[in-house]
């Protein structure tokens, strides 16, 4: 009988991975689904935070801009009745978006249209890249 010591040492690692995979959420990338879901993007002039909040009343939503983050928090009311399946989350939620870039704090705007919250964070004018002309001497 030949013992393969490499496979003996590999077994605990395989077992741990199997155990971790069993308790992972069933999403393709293995990350937990956070609520509300966010999209972060930018263009030449601003950063955008877009979040899906269907059916949430405006008075149930609070936005706070600090020096280093944007905080989106609120509470989705619990609908009454007998449920056979409940996939839409209810209750308190909070998302913190780290801002590792300077923004023009006085020009930040937020809109809620068709259940999509859009927060526009304009880039500070000093941070926007600009072209420099080259003079020929």
N, C-alpha and C positions, 0 to 999 in steps of 0.2 A: 504494500500500500504506500502510495506517494502522497505526501501532504504538500499542498501549495500554500505556503505561508502568506503570499500576497492576497489570495482570496480570503483567507481568514481575517486579515486586517481590513479588507475592503467591506466585509459583511456589515460591521456596525455602521459604516457610512451609508451603505445602501438602505439599511433598516431605518436610520434616522431620516433619510430623504423620503422613504415611503411613508413614514409617520407624518412628516411635515406636509407632504402632498395631500394626505388624507384630510387634514384640517384646513387646507387653503380654501379660500372661496373659489367657486367655480367660474372664474373669469379667465380669459385666454392669457393675459399677461401676469396673472397671479397676484395682482394688487387688489386691495379691498375697494369696493365701490363706495366713494364718498358722496354725501348728499349736501347740497345740490351739485350736480356735475358741472364742471367749469371748462371753458375753452379760454386759453390765454394766447393772444396774438399781438402783433405790432405792425405798423407801417412806418413811413418816414417821419411822421409827426406825432404819433401817439401809441400807447399800449392799450389793449382792450381786454377786459375781463367780461366774458359772457356766461350767463348761468341760466339754466332752465328752471323756472319756478311756476309751472302751470297751476292756475287756480289759487295762487297765494294772494290774499288781499294786501294792498300797499301798506296799510297800517300794521301789518304783521312782520314787516321787513325793516331792518336797521343796518345802515352802512356806516363804518367808522374808518377814517383814514388817519393812520399814525405816521410817524417818521419812517418806519420800516415795513409797514404792512397795511393791507386793506382787509378789513374784517366784515364779512357778510354774515349776519345772523338774523334769525327769525323763528317763527313757530307756525307750523302748518296745523290747523285745527283738526282734531280727530272727528271723522264723520261717524255718526251714530248708525247703528243697525247691526244685523247679523251678517257676518262675513263668511264666505266660502273660500275666498282667497283674498289676501291683502298684500299687494306688491308696492303700492305707493306709500312711502314713509310718512308718518305723522309725528308731531311733537316738535321739540326744540332742535334747531340745527345751527351750526356755526362753521364757517370756512374762513381760513386765514390765508391770504395770498401775500407771500413775502415780496417786498419791493426792494430789490437790490440795485435799483437805478433811481436817479433823481427825476422827479416829475414836477410839473407846474401845478402846485397844490391849489392855487386859486382858480384854475380853469377846469378842474375835474367835474365831469358831468355824469349823471346816471339817468337811464330811462328804463321803463318797464313796458314793453310792447308785446302783445300776444303771448304773455307768459315767459318772455325772455328778458332778463335783466342785463343791460349793457352798461358797464362802467368804462368811461373813456378817460384815460390818464394821459394828458398831453405831456410830451417830452419837454424838458426845460430847454429854452432857446440856446443856451450855451452848449447843450449836449447834442444838438442836431448837427450831423455832419454837413459841412458846406464845401463847395469846390473853391479852390484858390487858383486865381489866374496867375500864369507865369509870364513875367515881362522879359522880353528879349533885349539884352543890352548891346 
